[in-house]
């Protein structure tokens, strides 16, 4: 039964969400104009991170972008 099984984790598809389903949030809150107004993050570093998110080797970019958004 479900109650007797060991815990089993699951991965959240952050990369897919941030590239597609939640792309509008990335565009709204991590665009250069908004970042410039907030003056919290270094715009060039955020751009590097976004480029990495959309690359063939995103590494941990999705988790880092999610951290910026939240």
C-alpha positions in Angstrom: 0.0 0.0 0.0 1.0 3.6 -0.3 1.4 3.9 3.5 4.0 1.2 3.7 6.2 2.4 0.9 9.4 4.4 1.5 9.3 8.1 0.7 9.9 8.9 -3.0 10.9 12.3 -4.2 9.9 14.0 -7.4 11.4 16.6 -9.6 9.6 19.8 -10.4 10.0 20.7 -14.1 11.4 24.2 -13.5 13.3 24.4 -16.7 10.3 23.7 -18.8 8.1 26.0 -16.7 10.5 28.9 -17.0 11.1 28.4 -20.7 7.5 27.9 -21.7 4.6 27.9 -19.1 6.0 30.7 -16.9 7.9 32.6 -19.6 5.6 35.6 -19.2 6.8 36.0 -15.5 10.4 35.8 -16.5 9.8 38.5 -19.2 7.9 40.7 -16.8 10.2 40.5 -13.7 13.6 39.9 -15.2 13.6 42.3 -18.1 16.2 45.0 -18.2 13.8 47.9 -17.5 12.3 46.3 -14.5 15.6 45.2 -13.1 17.0 48.7 -13.6 14.1 50.2 -11.7 14.5 47.8 -8.8 18.3 48.3 -8.7 18.7 45.0 -6.8 20.4 42.6 -9.2 23.2 43.2 -11.7 21.5 43.2 -15.1 24.4 41.7 -17.0 24.5 38.7 -14.5 20.8 38.1 -14.8 21.2 38.2 -18.6 24.0 35.6 -18.4 21.7 33.4 -16.3 18.8 33.7 -18.7 21.0 32.9 -21.6 22.2 29.8 -19.7 18.6 28.8 -19.0 17.9 28.7 -22.7 21.1 27.0 -23.7 21.8 23.3 -24.4 23.7 23.1 -21.1 21.5 25.0 -18.5 23.1 23.4 -15.4 21.4 24.9 -12.4 20.1 28.0 -14.2 16.4 27.1 -13.7 16.8 26.9 -10.0 18.7 30.1 -9.9 16.1 31.9 -12.0 13.4 30.6 -9.8 15.2 32.0 -6.8 15.3 35.4 -8.4 11.6 35.3 -9.2 10.6 34.2 -5.7 
